[in-house]
Amino acid sequence: MYIDFHTHIFPDKIAEKTISLLLSKLPPEDKAYSDGTLNGLKNSMKESGVAYSVVQPVVTKPSQFESINAYAAEINGKDGIISFGGIHPDNDDIENKLAYIKSLGLLGVKLHPDYQQTFIDDERYIRIIKECVRIGLIIVIHAGIDIGMPEVVHCPPDRAVRMINAVYGDTVPNQPLIVLAHLGGFGMADEVADELAGKPVYFDLAVTLNRYSTVQVMKVIRSHGADRILFATDSPWGGQKEFIEFFEKLPLTHEEKELISHKNAEHLFALKH
């Protein structure tokens, strides 16, 4: 079974325009593997055999908080879709907003330091992440280079380490709730292996299997541990069918593939099948 821990969709009325805009910022060889709609993601799941897709919405300005989380709640828990919520570091009343997200039945939040123009070790993010940990919300963070806006990296490994230390201090959590996307830092596999490996966080595979070599992927997995890696595509920027094919070719044991493909996510979500 496969759980895709990192996907994106957009409301039907803006999906085509949004996909076109985002593609314009990417290298010409890049493409979208679906039309970016909810139905497009569901069709991809059927074709690839993905059982659950976790949608990661990004709040790019504080005023989007209500609408994005309302849409997340609307689609959550239906037809294999698990949606997280979103919050912006400039939102006010952070504690109540995070409590509201949890009250909607959403299991986590997505933070995108590049789109939100904030470094991950900023005190505003620390406040958000600490509160998420306190109330039991999973936090997925875009880490490393964003291909569409590579000029400033707002979550490189060294800043991620400072964030982790600020959130947990000297305490080692029994269950980490922080997920650093893109194998801990896109385009920074060596730094991730050297600086982040073994820290109390998960990494996801989003948009790495089609851009990293097998050697790079395995270096990060081996340095961090298969029990802290989550299968993910970044759909529509990674194809679910294609990523499963890439993943199945990795030199992992059957048990490690089971952990990464679904058991680690099940542990986080406490899913019962």
C-alpha positions in Angstrom: 0.0 0.0 0.0 1.1 3.6 -0.7 0.3 6.7 1.2 1.5 9.8 -0.6 2.3 12.2 2.2 2.8 15.4 0.1 0.4 16.5 -2.6 -1.1 19.8 -3.8 -4.4 20.6 -5.3 -6.3 23.8 -6.1 -10.0 24.7 -6.3 -11.3 24.0 -9.7 -11.9 27.6 -10.6 -8.3 28.6 -10.2 -6.4 25.3 -10.8 -5.6 25.9 -14.5 -4.4 29.4 -13.9 -2.4 28.4 -10.9 -0.7 25.5 -12.6 0.2 27.7 -15.6 1.7 30.4 -13.3 3.7 27.9 -11.3 5.0 26.1 -14.4 6.2 29.5 -15.8 8.6 29.6 -12.8 10.0 26.1 -13.4 12.7 24.9 -15.8 11.2 24.2 -19.3 11.6 20.4 -18.9 9.4 20.3 -15.9 5.7 19.4 -16.2 2.6 18.9 -14.2 1.5 15.3 -13.9 -2.2 16.2 -13.3 -4.4 19.2 -13.8 -4.0 20.2 -10.2 -7.7 19.6 -9.3 -9.1 17.3 -6.7 -10.5 15.0 -9.4 -7.1 15.1 -11.1 -5.5 13.8 -7.9 -8.1 11.1 -7.4 -7.7 9.9 -11.0 -3.9 9.8 -10.4 -4.5 7.7 -7.2 -6.7 5.2 -9.1 -4.1 4.9 -11.9 -1.2 4.4 -9.6 -2.8 2.5 -6.7 -2.1 5.1 -4.1 -4.5 4.5 -1.2 -4.3 7.9 0.5 -3.0 11.3 -0.6 -2.2 13.9 2.0 -2.9 17.4 0.6 -0.6 20.2 1.9 -2.1 23.6 1.4 0.0 26.7 1.5 -1.2 30.0 3.1 0.8 32.6 1.2 -0.8 35.6 3.0 -2.6 35.9 6.4 -6.0 36.7 4.8 -6.2 33.2 3.2 -6.4 31.4 6.6 -10.1 31.0 6.7 -10.8 30.1 3.1 -7.9 27.6 2.8 -8.7 25.8 6.0 -12.4 25.7 5.1 -11.6 24.0 1.8 -9.2 21.6 3.6 -12.0 20.6 6.0 -14.4 20.2 3.1 -12.3 17.6 1.3 -10.7 15.9 4.3 -11.5 12.3 5.0 -13.2 11.6 1.7 -12.2 9.2 -1.1 -8.7 8.6 0.3 -7.9 12.3 0.7 -6.4 13.5 4.0 -5.9 17.3 4.0 -3.7 19.3 6.4 -4.5 22.9 7.2 -2.3 25.9 6.7 -1.2 29.0 8.7 0.9 32.0 8.0 3.7 33.3 10.4 2.0 36.7 10.2 -1.4 35.5 11.4 -2.4 36.8 14.8 -3.9 34.8 17.6 -1.7 31.8 16.7 -2.8 29.5 19.5 -6.5 29.9 18.8 -6.0 29.5 15.1 -4.1 26.3 15.6 -6.8 25.0 18.0 -9.4 25.9 15.3 -7.4 23.8 12.7 -7.4 20.9 15.1 -11.2 21.3 15.8 -11.8 20.9 12.0 -10.4 17.4 12.3 -7.3 18.3 10.3 -4.2 16.3 11.4 -1.5 18.9 10.7 -0.3 22.1 9.0 1.9 22.9 6.1 4.5 25.7 6.4 6.4 27.0 3.3 9.2 29.3 4.4 10.0 30.4 0.8 6.5 31.3 -0.2 5.9 32.8 3.3 9.2 34.7 3.1 10.3 33.7 6.6 13.3 31.8 7.8 12.4 28.6 9.6 14.3 29.5 12.7 12.3 32.8 13.0 10.6 33.2 16.4 7.2 33.3 14.7 7.7 29.8 13.2 9.1 28.6 16.5 6.0 29.7 18.3 3.8 28.0 15.7 5.7 24.7 15.7 6.0 24.6 19.5 2.2 25.0 19.8 1.6 22.3 17.1 3.8 19.9 19.1 1.9 20.8 22.3 -1.5 20.1 20.8 -0.5 17.2 18.6 -0.6 18.6 15.1 1.9 17.3 12.5 4.0 20.0 10.9 5.2 19.6 7.3 7.8 22.1 6.2 9.2 22.9 2.8 12.9 22.4 3.2 15.9 23.3 1.0 15.8 25.0 -2.4 12.5 25.8 -4.1 13.0 25.3 -7.8 10.7 28.1 -8.7 12.3 30.7 -6.4 15.9 29.5 -5.7 17.4 32.9 -4.8 17.0 32.6 -1.0 16.7 29.3 0.8 14.6 29.9 3.9 15.0 26.4 5.4 18.5 25.1 4.8 19.8 22.3 7.1 21.6 24.6 9.5 18.6 26.7 10.2 16.4 23.6 10.4 18.7 22.3 13.2 18.4 25.6 15.1 14.6 25.3 14.7 14.6 21.8 16.0 16.7 22.7 19.0 14.5 25.7 19.8 11.4 23.6 19.7 12.5 20.6 21.7 15.5 21.9 23.7 17.1 19.1 25.5 14.0 16.9 25.3 14.0 14.0 22.9 10.4 13.5 21.8 8.9 10.0 21.9 7.0 10.8 18.7 8.4 13.5 16.5 5.8 15.6 14.7 8.0 17.6 12.4 8.4 16.6 8.8 11.1 18.2 6.6 10.0 17.8 3.0 12.1 17.0 0.0 14.4 14.6 1.9 15.2 17.2 4.5 16.3 19.9 2.1 15.9 19.8 -1.7 19.2 20.2 -3.5 21.2 19.8 -0.3 21.5 16.0 0.2 25.1 16.1 1.5 24.3 18.9 4.0 21.2 17.0 5.2 23.2 13.8 5.7 25.9 15.6 7.6 23.8 18.0 9.7 20.2 16.7 10.0 20.5 12.9 10.0 19.4 11.4 13.3 17.5 14.5 14.4 14.0 13.9 15.8 12.2 14.7 12.5 10.8 12.8 9.5 11.9 13.5 5.9 9.6 13.0 2.9 10.5 12.0 -0.6 8.6 14.7 -2.4 10.0 15.7 -5.8 13.3 13.9 -5.1 13.0 10.5 -6.8 12.8 12.0 -10.2 15.6 14.5 -9.6 18.1 12.8 -7.3 20.4 9.9 -8.1 19.8 6.6 -6.4 23.1 7.2 -4.6 21.9 10.5 -3.2 18.5 9.1 -2.1 20.1 6.2 -0.4 22.7 8.3 1.3 20.0 10.3 3.1 17.9 7.3 3.9 20.8 5.3 5.3 22.1 8.3 7.3 18.7 9.1 8.8 16.9 5.7 9.0 14.1 4.2 7.0 11.8 4.5 10.0 11.8 8.3 9.6 11.2 8.5 5.8 7.8 9.1 4.2 6.8 8.3 0.6 5.7 11.4 -1.1 5.6 12.9 -4.6 4.7 16.6 -4.5 1.9 15.9 -7.0 1.2 17.4 -9.5 5.0 18.2 -9.7 5.8 14.5 -9.3 3.8 11.7 -10.8 2.4 9.1 -8.4 2.7 6.2 -10.8 6.2 7.3 -11.8 7.4 7.8 -8.2 6.2 4.3 -7.2 8.2 2.8 -10.1 11.3 4.8 -9.0 10.8 3.8 -5.4 10.4 0.1 -6.1 13.8 0.1 -7.8 15.6 1.5 -4.7 18.0 -1.0 -3.0 15.9 -1.3 0.2 14.7 -4.4 2.0 11.0 -5.4 1.9 10.6 -4.2 5.5 12.2 -0.8 4.7 9.9 -0.4 1.7 6.9 -1.2 3.9 7.9 1.4 6.4 8.5 4.2 3.9 5.5 3.4 1.6 2.9 3.4 4.3 3.7 2.2 7.8 5.6 5.3 9.0 2.6 7.5 7.9 0.2 5.1 9.6 2.2 5.4 12.7 2.0 9.2 12.5 -1.7 9.2 11.8 -2.6 6.1 13.9 -4.6 4.9 10.9 -6.4 1.6 11.3 -6.7 -0.7 8.3 
